[in-house]
Amino acid sequence: QVQLVESGGGLVQPGGSLRLSCAASGTVESITDMGWYRQAPGEERELVATIKTGGSTNYADSVKGRFTISRDSAKNTVYLQMSSLKPEDTAVYYCTVRILRRGVGYRYWGQGTQITVSS
């Protein structure tokens, strides 16, 4: 199995910055991509950013230019550096990883970490 441990959430003022980390452990021998999603109250879970093993990244339009995703493959850890935070960024942020086993992809999710942007 795979475990994802997230850290770095909290309360921040508008315009502030935060950095999320997510470490994957367990059977993680063939990670294809890692990323972050978020879910605000009453809303569906939405993609924030993903990074593939080769390094290519994808961002939601709402966070482009403000958030940066990166990855330490040796540590199976993904980071999300968030700056210029806005109240609308308030949500529970979930780490996700996709692992390939015998040609089949399996996606795993972290428990989520709350980010609140408020003055």
VEXLO-462699 format. One record per residue (C-alpha): residue number from 0; x negated, y negated, z. Coordinates in pm, 1 decimal, always signed. Layout:
VEXLO-462699
   nr      east     north        up
  NUM         X         Y         Z
...
//
This chain:
VEXLO-462699
   nr      east     north        up
    0      +0.0      +0.0      +0.0
    1     -87.9    -364.5     -23.3
    2     -78.1    -630.1    +243.4
    3     -80.9   -1002.4    +176.5
    4    -166.5   -1242.0    +455.7
    5     -94.6   -1608.5    +396.7
    6    -223.8   -1904.7    +591.9
    7    -239.2   -2282.4    +571.6
    8    +121.8   -2393.4    +583.7
    9    +261.0   -2664.6    +806.4
   10    +391.7   -3018.1    +827.8
   11    +233.7   -3291.2    +617.4
   12    +323.2   -3648.5    +533.6
   13    +412.4   -3752.1    +179.7
   14     +97.7   -3809.0     -19.6
   15     -97.7   -3569.5    +197.5
   16    -281.1   -3250.4    +113.1
   17    -274.7   -2887.7    +222.3
   18    -456.2   -2574.2    +121.8
   19    -291.6   -2233.1    +123.9
   20    -483.9   -1907.5    +132.9
   21    -366.5   -1554.0     +69.9
   22    -581.0   -1247.2    +122.0
   23    -483.7    -912.9     -27.1
   24    -589.6    -588.3    +136.7
   25    -516.4    -220.5    +101.2
   26    -503.3     -49.2    -237.5
   27    -599.7    -348.4    -451.1
   28    -836.6    -197.1    -703.0
   29    -676.4    -335.5   -1021.6
   30    -530.9    -678.7    -963.2
   31    -400.6    -832.5   -1285.3
   32    -279.9   -1161.1   -1144.8
   33    -220.6   -1351.9    -822.9
   34      -7.7   -1652.9    -759.2
   35    +233.8   -1859.7    -559.5
   36    +608.5   -1902.3    -571.5
   37    +828.5   -2117.4    -351.3
   38   +1185.5   -2124.0    -235.4
   39   +1363.7   -2426.0     -96.7
   40   +1685.0   -2392.0    +107.3
   41   +1977.2   -2312.3    -117.7
   42   +1752.5   -2271.4    -419.2
   43   +1616.3   -1976.2    -611.4
   44   +1255.3   -1872.9    -580.1
   45   +1047.8   -2048.1    -845.2
   46    +699.0   -2015.5    -983.2
   47    +441.9   -2263.5    -857.7
   48    +117.3   -2135.6   -1007.3
   49     -47.7   -1813.6   -1118.0
   50    -399.4   -1709.4   -1206.1
   51    -492.9   -1403.0   -1407.7
   52    -798.4   -1187.3   -1359.9
   53    -966.2   -1354.5   -1655.1
   54    -916.2   -1693.8   -1493.6
   55    -632.9   -1834.6   -1701.3
   56    -382.4   -2035.7   -1500.5
   57     -20.1   -2135.0   -1530.6
   58    +157.2   -2411.8   -1340.5
   59    +510.4   -2531.7   -1297.1
   60    +556.0   -2868.6   -1463.7
   61    +652.8   -3018.3   -1129.4
   62    +310.2   -2948.8    -977.9
   63     +76.7   -3001.0   -1273.4
   64    -196.0   -3246.8   -1189.8
   65    -129.1   -3218.3    -816.1
   66    -184.3   -2850.2    -734.5
   67    -482.3   -2633.7    -819.3
   68    -487.8   -2255.3    -797.3
   69    -812.6   -2066.3    -760.9
   70    -926.6   -1719.1    -673.9
   71   -1215.7   -1541.6    -506.0
   72   -1213.7   -1201.3    -670.4
   73   -1475.2   -1059.4    -435.4
   74   -1245.5   -1133.9    -141.1
   75    -916.9   -1061.8    -322.4
   76    -806.4   -1402.8    -207.0
   77    -607.0   -1669.9    -387.5
   78    -591.5   -2034.4    -290.1
   79    -354.0   -2317.6    -363.5
   80    -489.9   -2666.9    -312.5
   81    -199.9   -2908.1    -293.5
   82    -237.6   -3284.5    -306.3
   83      -8.5   -3583.4    -347.1
   84    +259.9   -3381.1    -175.5
   85    +619.4   -3493.7    -209.0
   86    +926.3   -3422.9      +3.6
   87   +1060.1   -3211.3    -281.7
   88    +763.5   -2977.4    -235.8
   89    +917.3   -2868.6     +93.6
   90    +982.8   -2495.5     +74.6
   91    +868.6   -2155.3    +187.0
   92    +567.5   -2061.9     -23.2
   93    +513.0   -1696.9    -110.5
   94    +193.9   -1537.2    -226.4
   95    +223.5   -1264.4    -487.8
   96     -10.3   -1014.3    -648.3
   97     +38.5    -775.7    -937.9
   98    -156.1    -452.8    -934.7
   99    -191.1    -203.3   -1217.3
  100    -187.5    +165.8   -1129.4
  101    -190.4    +434.1   -1396.6
  102     -54.0    +187.9   -1648.9
  103    +230.5     +66.9   -1428.1
  104    +239.7    -278.8   -1274.4
  105    +348.8    -326.0    -915.1
  106    +419.2    -667.2    -763.8
  107    +378.6    -739.3    -397.3
  108    +483.0   -1040.1    -191.5
  109    +358.8   -1205.7    +122.8
  110    +583.3   -1293.9    +413.1
  111    +594.8   -1660.6    +319.8
  112    +462.4   -1974.9    +482.7
  113    +663.9   -2289.8    +544.6
  114    +550.0   -2620.9    +405.7
  115    +737.9   -2931.0    +512.1
  116    +659.7   -3266.7    +357.4
  117    +809.9   -3540.2    +569.2
  118    +723.6   -3866.7    +735.4
//
